[in-house]
Amino acid sequence: MNANAIPRPEEPRPAPRPGHVALVGSGPGGADLLTLRGAELLRRADVVITLREPAAEELAGFRTELLAHCPEDVTVIEAAECGGDINALAVARAREGRRVVRLYSGDPFFGCRGADLVAACEQAGVEVEVAPGVSAVTAVPTFAGIPLLGEGPEVRLLNARPHGGAEVDWHEAAAGDAALVILGADAPPGEEPGHQGPGFDVMCKTLIAGGRPPATPVAVVRAGGTTRQTTVTSTLARLVADLKSKDTKGHHVTAPALMVVGAPVARQSELSWYETRPLFGWRVLVPRTKEQAAALSDQLRGYGAVPEEVPTISVEPPRTPQQMERAVRGLVTGRYQWVAFTSTNAVRAIRERLESYGLDARAFAGVKVAVVGEATARAVRDFGIQPDLEPPEDAQSSAGLVSVWPPYDAEIDPIERVLLPRADIATETLAAGLDERGWEVDDVTAYRTVRAAPPPAPVREAIKGGGFDAVLFTSSSTVRNLVGIAGKPHNTTAIAVIGPETEKTAIEFGLRVDVVAPKASVSALAEALSEYGAAKRREAIEAGKPVLKPSQKRRGRRRKV
């Protein structure tokens, strides 16, 4: 160090960030029951300790959806695998300055042991917060269509699993006519000795012996609030027999379950709203990437389905960039009168190329824009551009766009050139149609489509073995590629296609088409499938048969026309 140098004062070191533990109740069903506060705590988390409660096993995709709220660099600790004292682990991470979130199904203080973690934090001097969750006690009966306080002045809550030496006095519970909500009606396999519930048979007999009439309405709800929910309504005298009957008909009612006894159950068939949705519990294969399928999957969830995205096409840049570079220069220099987009991928390719040069939607100044399809129009609008031309609503195709495209007129059209960015394997319908109308078309490869890698083995087995209830085909290429990478769907799986061309391709591949969308729109395709599911439900009910999903009927060989 130079002796004449002026010493600089040392910069104060930043104080270590205080740690924090948050107990977040995630609700009893899907991740959409998470509270706004719970989502905010997950967004700020450094460490997340996942669910360990038995009910968590029933929540398909639940864990992934919850963790989607977290930062990318979050540390995830599996509660079931970490071993030792989870509370001590949470406190230790918080003392390191981490923001720790411990997830609970339902509410942390209701049926869970969140109080123990709060006490541990208080003892260790660690800041702690509890974000209450939606409790299964009220939410599950609501999902089942059972109004707890609507039919009487009193509701009693019972925990059928003995805890801390306290057991339910079933004879005392049978006294009076209060509605009973019973948690842990039948403990799940693997529960430690001494924590099993008495079982449905014992409870029903004991309640009858205590004075409840044998005809008292009773309901058992399993996996409440999830798309695997099953509700069996019966009476105290008939419940066990009805549960066995439902098991043989595809409605597997096993632990863990919530049981409701009393007058509110009588209105269940009238008020059932969740399990009666048209595609309730259907596992639907969507052969698109997660980004492309987001809106479609959300729509399917609204119908009660469980969408699963399986990409069949991989979108890649063109092999050489020169064509796209000339196209972008042409947009900026006024080379084109029109740009025609026939897919969201084409919109994305042009947008990304423009943005790579520091350009935006203003590059389209003076250029007219034509689109095919609702999704493409939406992508163009998201870029800040209002389409000038679209096909008729009932003809969303390249041919439909040609039918409304004006012919070139040298007196009113200052430029005769059209930019058509598209896939390397797109059809020639639009380019040929515009050429016939006098336009010069720059047919540019904006992106390449290649067959995606095969899905994991369990997905392939589900496709061929009838594990999916329906498959949505949004183009002929999705038919060809899905069959190529995974095989033909099972003969019980409902096949839904977006239009006549896709239907033709599906039939060529030996598939029986059950649903054809009335127009070329993924939204219309999902709606058409929901109408198909609703019709099948009505047919079963009118015939006095159980309402089964296609996957519950699987038998026989692969589908043939």
LUMKOLDREN-911706 format. One record per residue (C-alpha): residue number from 1; residue in one letter; x negated, y negated, z negated. Coordinates in steps of 0.02 Angstrom, whole numbers, plus 50000, padded with zeros to 5 digits. Each point is the difference from the previous one (the first is absolute). Layout:
seq:type:xx:yy:zz
NUM:A:X:Y:Z
...
This chain:
seq:type:xx:yy:zz
1:M:50000:50000:50000
2:N:49935:49825:50044
3:A:49947:49914:49839
4:N:50063:49831:50065
5:A:50171:50068:50050
6:I:50147:49931:49906
7:P:50079:50142:49903
8:R:50179:50032:50044
9:P:50124:50035:49862
10:E:50063:50177:50004
11:E:50175:50016:50069
12:P:50119:50067:49868
13:R:50045:50179:50030
14:P:50184:50029:50034
15:A:50091:50070:49850
16:P:50049:50181:50023
17:R:50178:50015:50059
18:P:50111:50066:49861
19:G:50075:50170:50031
20:H:50185:50032:50007
21:V:50115:50152:49993
22:A:50172:49998:50079
23:L:50130:50136:49978
24:V:50107:50002:50157
25:G:50165:50093:50010
26:S:50026:50057:50180
27:G:50181:50054:49984
28:P:50073:50173:50021
29:G:50009:50007:50190
30:G:49917:49922:50150
31:A:49867:49865:49992
32:D:50129:49869:50049
33:L:50063:50006:49819
34:L:49837:49924:49941
35:T:50029:49829:49921
36:L:49923:49841:50071
37:R:49892:49984:49844
38:G:49941:50179:50019
39:A:49951:49968:50182
40:E:49904:49843:49950
41:L:49902:50094:49867
42:L:49954:50134:50127
43:R:49941:49866:50122
44:R:49879:49935:49867
45:A:49941:50170:49936
46:D:49820:50059:49997
47:V:50047:50173:49934
48:V:50163:50096:50017
49:I:50040:50155:49898
50:T:50134:50097:50093
51:L:50158:50088:49943
52:R:49991:50160:49901
53:E:50182:50028:49954
54:P:50078:50158:50074
55:A:50125:49900:50102
56:A:49857:49925:50100
57:E:49982:50165:50094
58:E:50171:49973:50077
59:L:49964:49831:50076
60:A:49945:50026:50180
61:G:49881:49862:50052
62:F:50034:49909:49836
63:R:49818:49989:49946
64:T:49942:49936:50169
65:E:50135:49866:50007
66:L:49957:49938:49826
67:L:49814:49992:50035
68:A:50034:49901:50159
69:H:50026:49849:49886
70:C:49820:50013:49937
71:P:49840:49920:50067
72:E:49898:50107:50118
73:D:49857:50017:49875
74:V:50109:50057:49855
75:T:49939:50151:49900
76:V:50136:50134:49988
77:I:49993:50124:49856
78:E:50114:50151:50008
79:A:50078:50017:49828
80:A:50026:50186:50021
81:E:49816:50030:50041
82:C:49900:49877:49895
83:G:50005:50105:49841
84:G:49975:49936:49824
85:D:50093:49854:49923
86:I:50076:49892:50137
87:N:50035:49859:49878
88:A:49818:49996:49947
89:L:49948:49998:50183
90:A:50114:49852:50038
91:V:49933:49904:49850
92:A:49819:50038:50048
93:R:50025:49937:50178
94:A:50084:49842:49935
95:R:49851:49968:49884
96:E:49891:50002:50155
97:G:50098:49851:50063
98:R:50115:50098:50115
99:R:50185:49970:50027
100:V:50077:50170:49969
101:V:50175:50054:50051
102:R:50075:50158:49927
103:L:50151:50060:50100
104:Y:50151:50085:49922
105:S:50153:50074:50081
106:G:50157:49913:49938
107:D:49961:49880:49858
108:P:49838:50009:49897
109:F:50095:49995:49835
110:F:50144:50113:50048
111:G:49962:50185:50006
112:C:49815:49960:50026
113:R:49859:49971:49876
114:G:49961:49821:50045
115:A:50012:49948:49818
116:D:49843:50102:49961
117:L:49899:49905:50131
118:V:50061:49830:49938
119:A:49952:50048:49823
120:A:49827:50055:50060
121:C:49974:49834:50090
122:E:50056:49899:49850
123:Q:49882:50097:49887
124:A:49855:49973:50122
125:G:50037:49814:50023
126:V:50036:50023:50187
127:E:50132:49890:50083
128:V:50151:50104:50048
129:E:50161:49972:50096
130:V:50151:50108:50035
131:A:50099:49982:50163
132:P:50164:50090:49964
133:G:50064:50120:50131
134:V:50172:50056:50055
135:S:50051:50140:49881
136:A:50063:50168:50061
137:V:50135:49994:49866
138:T:50099:49869:50095
139:A:49926:50010:50175
140:V:50022:50186:50033
141:P:50187:50004:49958
142:T:50021:49846:50111
143:F:49910:50087:50144
144:A:50117:50148:49973
145:G:50157:49891:49999
146:I:50040:50021:49815
147:P:50058:49840:49910
148:L:49944:50031:49822
149:L:50098:49866:49906
150:G:50139:49984:50126
151:E:50107:50141:49930
152:G:49979:49984:49813
153:P:49936:49891:49858
154:E:49851:50107:49947
155:V:49850:50085:50078
156:R:49878:50105:49900
157:L:49822:50034:50054
158:L:49921:50167:49954
159:N:49826:50070:50030
160:A:50017:50188:50020
161:R:49814:50031:49978
162:P:49951:50008:49817
163:H:49868:49872:49957
164:G:49915:49972:49833
165:G:50107:50135:49919
166:A:50164:49911:50036
167:E:50132:50104:50090
168:V:50172:49954:50065
169:D:50147:50051:49893
170:W:50107:50062:50143
171:H:50152:50035:49890
172:E:49995:49821:49939
173:A:49977:49937:50179
174:A:50154:50097:50054
175:A:50109:49906:49876
176:G:50105:49861:50076
177:D:50016:49956:50183
178:A:49847:49889:50030
179:A:49913:50026:50167
180:L:49834:50088:49977
181:V:49843:49963:50101
182:I:49876:50141:49970
183:L:49817:49982:50049
184:G:49890:50153:50020
185:A:50151:50112:50025
186:D:49882:50136:50061
187:A:49814:49976:49973
188:P:49888:50029:50152
189:P:49887:50152:50018
190:G:49836:49983:49906
191:E:50072:49894:49860
192:E:49906:50035:49839
193:P:50082:50122:49879
194:G:50126:49919:49885
195:H:50045:49865:50125
196:Q:50121:50096:50110
197:G:50181:49946:50000
198:P:50135:50122:49947
199:G:50055:50031:50180
200:F:50165:49963:50086
201:D:50083:50160:49943
202:V:49964:49971:49815
203:M:50048:49816:50005
204:C:50167:50033:50087
205:K:50048:50141:49880
206:T:49948:49898:49848
207:L:50097:49846:50055
208:I:50155:50107:50030
209:A:49978:50083:49831
210:G:49985:49828:49921
211:G:50168:49946:50068
212:R:49976:49937:50177
213:P:50134:50071:50117
214:P:49932:50128:50126
215:A:50073:49891:50140
216:T:49894:49849:49949
217:P:49918:49927:50159
218:V:49812:50020:50009
219:A:49868:49952:50128
220:V:49818:50049:50021
221:V:49891:49882:50100
222:R:49827:50053:50054
223:A:49863:49885:50069
224:G:50115:49852:49979
225:G:49965:49848:50107
226:T:49894:50097:50125
227:T:50047:50072:50168
228:R:49993:50172:49919
229:Q:50140:49956:49880
230:T:50132:50135:49976
231:T:50157:49980:49897
232:V:50107:50146:49945
233:T:50167:49961:49918
234:S:50096:50131:49903
235:T:50073:50031:49828
236:L:49920:50063:49840
237:A:50078:50171:50030
238:R:49943:50015:50182
239:L:49836:49904:50008
240:V:49877:50145:49990
241:A:50093:50100:50133
242:D:50011:49848:50114
243:L:49815:49964:49981
244:K:49959:50177:50055
245:S:50121:49986:50145
246:K:49922:49836:50058
247:D:49826:50077:49993
248:T:50054:50137:50120
249:K:50072:49870:50121
250:G:49843:49896:50016
251:H:50030:49873:49860
252:H:49860:50047:49883
253:V:50040:49928:49828
254:T:49849:50028:49890
255:A:49911:49906:49863
256:P:49975:49859:49962
257:A:50181:49945:49998
258:L:50115:49876:49918
259:M:50170:50059:49940
260:V:50157:49895:49974
261:V:50149:50066:49903
262:G:50169:49918:49987
263:A:50131:49894:50087
264:P:49883:49894:50109
265:V:49954:50156:50101
266:A:50180:50013:50064
267:R:49970:49854:50119
268:Q:49838:50066:50074
269:S:50074:50064:50164
270:E:50091:49835:50024
271:L:49850:49889:49963
272:S:49857:50104:50072
273:W:49908:49878:50114
274:Y:49819:50058:50002
275:E:50007:50183:50049
276:T:50137:49965:50128
277:R:49890:49892:50112
278:P:49997:50074:50177
279:L:49820:50064:49999
280:F:49979:50025:49813
281:G:49844:50101:49965
282:W:49963:50033:50184
283:R:49815:50014:50037
284:V:49982:49908:50166
285:L:49844:50006:50107
286:V:49958:49834:50083
287:P:49865:50028:50132
288:R:49924:49826:49986
289:T:49863:49915:49901
290:K:50045:49925:49831
291:E:49984:49824:50071
292:Q:50117:50037:50146
293:A:50123:50097:49894
294:A:50020:49878:49855
295:A:50169:49926:50050
296:L:50066:50168:50062
297:S:49949:50088:49839
298:D:50083:49865:49894
299:Q:50161:50023:50099
300:L:49994:50188:49976
301:R:49974:49979:49813
302:G:50157:49894:49998
303:Y:50094:50151:50066
304:G:49926:50107:49861
305:A:49866:50085:50105
306:V:49818:50037:49956
307:P:49902:49941:50153
308:E:49827:50070:50034
309:E:49891:49913:50129
310:V:49896:50118:50108
311:P:49904:49907:50137
312:T:49998:50091:50168
313:I:49912:49863:50098
314:S:49840:49908:49961
315:V:49986:49826:50074
316:E:49825:49952:50056
317:P:49923:49852:50094
318:P:49974:50014:50188
319:R:49837:50080:50054
320:T:49938:49837:50076
321:P:50052:49827:49939
322:Q:49982:49905:50164
323:Q:50183:50012:50053
324:M:50063:49933:49834
325:E:49870:49861:49999
326:R:50059:49943:50173
327:A:50181:50010:49943
328:V:49967:49887:49850
329:R:49906:49875:50109
330:G:50145:50005:50121
331:L:50123:49957:49862
332:V:49897:49850:49947
333:T:49967:49936:50177
334:G:50179:50015:50062
335:R:49980:50151:50113
336:Y:50167:50078:49949
337:Q:50183:49950:50015
338:W:50057:50149:49895
339:V:49935:50123:49872
340:A:50100:50161:49977
341:F:49983:50101:49839
342:T:50072:50175:49994
343:S:49932:50056:49831
344:T:49944:49933:49832
345:N:49828:50072:50034
346:A:49983:49889:50153
347:V:50049:49847:49897
348:R:49875:50048:49866
349:A:49861:50027:50127
350:I:50023:49829:50082
351:R:50021:49913:49832
352:E:49842:50077:49928
353:R:49901:49954:50157
354:L:50061:49820:49993
355:E:49961:49985:49815
356:S:49825:50070:50028
357:Y:49969:49846:50109
358:G:50075:49884:49871
359:L:50161:49978:50100
360:D:50181:50015:49946
361:A:50176:49996:50074
362:R:49965:49832:50081
363:A:49906:50096:50135
364:F:50174:50046:50065
365:A:50047:49818:50032
366:G:50092:49989:50167
367:V:50008:50191:50016
368:K:50166:50094:49996
369:V:50007:50158:49896
370:A:50105:50155:50034
371:V:50020:50146:49879
372:V:50073:50175:49994
373:G:50071:50064:49834
374:E:50048:49926:49833
375:A:49834:50040:49918
376:T:49902:49919:50141
377:A:50109:49844:49991
378:R:49972:49992:49812
379:A:49811:50015:50021
380:V:50001:49857:50127
381:R:50103:49890:49884
382:D:49883:50041:49856
383:F:49861:49927:50107
384:G:50100:49839:50014
385:I:50070:50027:50176
386:Q:50184:50006:50050
387:P:50030:50125:50142
388:D:50074:49926:50159
389:L:50067:50162:50074
390:E:50063:50166:49930
391:P:50092:50147:50080
392:P:50186:50024:49966
393:E:50034:50072:49826
394:D:50056:50166:50074
395:A:49850:50015:50117
396:Q:49844:49968:49894
397:S:49874:50070:50124
398:S:49882:49946:50137
399:A:50136:50034:50128
400:G:50120:49893:49899
401:L:49875:49857:49999
402:V:49977:50012:50188
403:S:50189:49990:50022
404:V:50004:49825:49923
405:W:49832:49935:50061
406:P:50021:49856:50124
407:P:49922:50020:50173
408:Y:49851:49892:50041
409:D:50048:49835:50082
410:A:49855:49897:50067
411:E:50102:49840:49988
412:I:50038:50012:49814
413:D:49861:50114:49934
414:P:49832:49908:49996
415:I:49904:50161:49969
416:E:50039:50173:50068
417:R:49897:50106:49882
418:V:50058:50109:49853
419:L:49889:50071:49863
420:L:50051:50176:49949
421:P:49895:50063:49852
422:R:50042:50180:49961
423:A:49938:50174:49957
424:D:49888:50098:50115
425:I:50134:50133:50023
426:A:50152:49886:50021
427:T:50119:50030:50145
428:E:49999:49893:50158
429:T:50185:49953:49990
430:L:49978:49819:49948
431:A:49849:49962:50111
432:A:50085:50076:50153
433:G:50163:49908:49964
434:L:49915:49831:49984
435:D:49902:50031:50159
436:E:50163:50030:50093
437:R:50064:49833:49935
438:G:49853:49908:50075
439:W:49888:49981:49848
440:E:49815:50039:49991
441:V:49963:50105:49848
442:D:49837:50009:49902
443:D:50021:50174:49926
444:V:49877:49998:49854
445:T:49954:50143:49884
446:A:50019:49918:49830
447:Y:49979:50159:49900
448:R:49978:50187:50019
449:T:50109:50133:49922
450:V:49921:50165:49953
451:R:50072:50148:49908
452:A:49980:49984:49813
453:A:49913:50129:49893
454:P:50110:50142:49936
455:P:50088:49966:49835
456:P:49949:50098:49844
457:A:50043:50185:49996
458:P:50147:49981:49877
459:V:50082:49875:50118
460:R:49975:50114:50151
461:E:50075:50145:49903
462:A:50148:49893:49949
463:I:50031:49948:50180
464:K:49998:50178:50066
465:G:50079:50080:49847
466:G:50152:49887:49979
467:G:49934:49893:49857
468:F:50060:49843:50087
469:D:50184:49962:50016
470:A:49981:49887:50152
471:V:49871:49935:50123
472:L:50016:49830:50086
473:F:49922:49989:50173
474:T:49974:49820:50057
475:S:49925:50039:50170
476:S:49960:50144:50117
477:S:49817:49990:49948
478:T:50046:50030:49818
479:V:50087:50161:50053
480:R:49852:50061:50101
481:N:49872:49952:49869
482:L:50092:50066:49848
483:V:50026:50170:50082
484:G:49818:49997:50054
485:I:49925:49962:49829
486:A:50125:50087:49885
487:G:50115:50117:50099
488:K:50187:50000:50030
489:P:50120:49952:49861
490:H:50101:50143:49924
491:N:50169:50040:50076
492:T:50093:49932:49847
493:T:49916:49829:50009
494:A:50109:49862:50073
495:I:49919:49919:50151
496:A:50039:49816:50031
497:V:49935:49907:50154
498:I:49997:49818:50051
499:G:50072:50017:50176
500:P:50033:50108:50155
501:E:49817:50009:50056
502:T:49943:50060:49829
503:E:50147:50122:49996
504:K:49946:50071:50167
505:T:49823:50026:49939
506:A:50059:50083:49839
507:I:50108:50122:50098
508:E:49853:50040:50115
509:F:49903:50050:49844
510:G:50137:50118:49945
511:L:50081:49890:49868
512:R:50186:49984:49972
513:V:50042:49816:49983
514:D:50130:49960:49867
515:V:50000:49809:50001
516:V:49971:49873:50139
517:A:49993:49816:49953
518:P:50130:49894:50090
519:K:49863:49875:50046
520:A:49811:50000:50008
521:S:49970:49936:49824
522:V:49921:50086:49851
523:S:50130:49917:49890
524:A:50140:50072:50106
525:L:49913:50169:49995
526:A:49997:50002:49809
527:E:50182:49944:49994
528:A:50050:50138:50122
529:L:49914:50130:49890
530:S:50091:49933:49847
531:E:50166:50017:50091
532:Y:49953:50179:50045
533:G:49960:50038:49818
534:A:50164:49921:49942
535:A:50098:50105:50124
536:K:49917:50160:49941
537:R:50041:49953:49820
538:R:50183:49972:50043
539:E:50009:50166:50092
540:A:49931:50094:49850
541:I:50118:49915:49877
542:E:50153:50027:50110
543:A:49953:50184:50018
544:G:49979:50018:49812
545:K:49816:50043:50019
546:P:49849:49930:49906
547:V:49915:49852:50081
548:L:49830:50066:50051
549:K:49855:49918:50086
550:P:49935:50079:50162
551:S:49845:50062:49908
552:Q:50112:50097:49880
553:K:50071:50100:50145
554:R:49838:50054:50080
555:R:49991:50175:50063
556:G:49961:50082:50165
557:R:49873:49955:50131
558:R:49941:49837:50075
559:R:50132:49900:50092
560:K:50042:50035:50181
561:V:50122:49915:50117
